[in-house]
């Protein structure tokens, strides 16, 4: 069993940059939620 990509796995339903934008957007969203929650809890 090789670790190489299969032909089916290399054909993405979206362009690679679209996956990058989606991943970046999810990270920013999670960061925004974390910051929003952190603002409501003052640290001692």
N, CA, C and O of each residue as an XYZ file, in Angstrom:
176
protein
N       0.859     -1.206      0.000
C       0.000      0.000      0.000
C       0.880      1.236      0.000
O       1.608      1.476      0.964
N       0.827      2.010     -1.047
C       1.652      3.214     -1.118
C       0.902      4.395     -0.529
O      -0.328      4.402     -0.466
N       1.667      5.401     -0.096
C       1.059      6.590      0.481
C       0.774      7.643     -0.577
O       0.325      8.745     -0.261
N       1.036      7.299     -1.836
C       0.798      8.256     -2.913
C      -0.685      8.484     -3.127
O      -1.513      7.647     -2.768
N      -1.016      9.639     -3.722
C      -2.416      9.962     -3.969
C      -2.965      9.095     -5.096
O      -2.300      8.867     -6.107
N      -4.179      8.622     -4.905
C      -4.844      7.883     -5.969
C      -5.368      8.872     -7.001
O      -5.578     10.042     -6.681
N      -5.582      8.423     -8.235
C      -6.102      9.336     -9.283
C      -7.401     10.015     -8.868
O      -7.617     11.180     -9.200
N      -8.267      9.311     -8.150
C      -9.542      9.903     -7.734
C      -9.328     10.982     -6.679
O     -10.084     11.951     -6.614
N      -8.285     10.811     -5.844
C      -8.052     11.762     -4.764
C      -7.436     13.063     -5.282
O      -7.506     14.094     -4.613
N      -6.833     13.015     -6.474
C      -6.200     14.214     -7.005
C      -7.211     15.110     -7.723
O      -6.937     16.284     -7.975
N      -8.377     14.555     -8.051
C      -9.396     15.364     -8.729
C     -10.301     16.009     -7.687
O     -11.208     15.367     -7.157
N     -10.050     17.283     -7.396
C     -10.816     17.983     -6.380
C     -12.083     18.577     -6.985
O     -12.070     19.031     -8.129
N     -13.181     18.576     -6.224
C     -14.417     19.202     -6.710
C     -14.280     20.722     -6.782
O     -15.038     21.380     -7.495
N     -13.317     21.280     -6.049
C     -13.053     22.720     -6.070
C     -11.589     22.944     -6.394
O     -10.767     22.052     -6.186
N     -11.244     24.133     -6.906
C      -9.839     24.454     -7.142
C      -9.091     24.492     -5.813
O      -9.703     24.767     -4.781
N      -7.778     24.224     -5.808
C      -6.995     24.229     -4.564
C      -7.098     25.547     -3.800
O      -7.153     25.546     -2.571
N      -7.125     26.680     -4.523
C      -7.184     27.970     -3.828
C      -8.518     28.131     -3.102
O      -8.597     28.824     -2.088
N      -9.565     27.492     -3.622
C     -10.868     27.552     -2.950
C     -10.801     26.819     -1.610
O     -11.348     27.287     -0.612
N     -10.126     25.663     -1.594
C      -9.940     24.943     -0.333
C      -9.140     25.793      0.641
O      -9.431     25.815      1.837
N      -8.133     26.491      0.132
C      -7.317     27.361      0.987
C      -8.142     28.491      1.577
O      -8.024     28.799      2.763
N      -8.981     29.112      0.749
C      -9.817     30.217      1.236
C     -10.825     29.721      2.270
O     -11.064     30.386      3.278
N     -11.411     28.560      2.022
C     -12.386     27.999      2.966
C     -11.707     27.672      4.292
O     -12.239     27.984      5.357
N     -10.530     27.043      4.229
C      -9.803     26.696      5.451
C      -9.412     27.956      6.214
O      -9.540     28.008      7.437
N      -8.935     28.973      5.496
C      -8.547     30.232      6.136
C      -9.761     30.899      6.774
O      -9.677     31.425      7.883
N     -10.879     30.872      6.072
C     -12.106     31.469      6.606
C     -12.567     30.776      7.880
O     -13.010     31.431      8.824
N     -12.462     29.441      7.906
C     -12.850     28.706      9.112
C     -11.929     29.050     10.273
O     -12.389     29.202     11.404
N     -10.632     29.175     10.006
C      -9.685     29.536     11.060
C      -9.985     30.918     11.603
O      -9.973     31.123     12.817
N     -10.257     31.876     10.714
C     -10.575     33.241     11.151
C     -11.865     33.242     11.968
O     -11.962     33.942     12.976
N     -12.852     32.465     11.540
C     -14.124     32.390     12.264
C     -13.914     31.821     13.669
O     -14.454     32.342     14.645
N     -13.129     30.751     13.762
C     -12.844     30.165     15.073
C     -12.074     31.144     15.947
O     -12.326     31.236     17.149
N     -11.140     31.873     15.354
C     -10.382     32.871     16.110
C     -11.309     33.962     16.616
O     -11.193     34.386     17.766
N     -12.228     34.423     15.777
C     -13.167     35.477     16.169
C     -14.058     35.005     17.317
O     -14.323     35.763     18.250
N     -14.522     33.757     17.252
C     -15.360     33.208     18.324
C     -14.559     33.114     19.618
O     -15.061     33.453     20.690
N     -13.312     32.654     19.517
C     -12.459     32.535     20.703
C     -12.209     33.895     21.335
O     -12.278     34.033     22.557
N     -11.919     34.900     20.519
C     -11.676     36.250     21.033
C     -12.945     36.806     21.669
O     -12.887     37.438     22.724
N     -14.085     36.574     21.033
C     -15.354     37.075     21.565
C     -15.654     36.457     22.931
O     -16.120     37.144     23.840
N     -15.384     35.164     23.069
C     -15.621     34.492     24.352
C     -14.615     34.992     25.386
O     -14.963     35.196     26.549
N     -13.373     35.188     24.960
C     -12.329     35.628     25.877
C     -12.569     37.037     26.396
O     -12.208     37.351     27.530
N     -13.180     37.891     25.572
C     -13.434     39.277     25.996
C     -14.407     39.316     27.175
O     -14.321     40.212     28.016
N     -15.326     38.359     27.244
C     -16.332     38.355     28.298
C     -15.842     37.752     29.606
O     -16.559     37.765     30.607
N     -14.615     37.219     29.599
C     -14.085     36.601     30.816
C     -12.801     37.312     31.223
O     -11.733     36.969     30.715
N     -12.867     38.274     32.109
C     -11.657     38.978     32.548
C     -10.727     38.039     33.314
O     -11.165     37.264     34.164
N      -9.454     38.125     32.999
C      -8.478     37.262     33.663
C      -8.077     37.869     34.995
O      -7.977     39.087     35.137
N      -7.849     36.995     35.974
C      -7.473     37.482     37.298
C      -5.982     37.838     37.332
O      -5.474     38.269     38.367
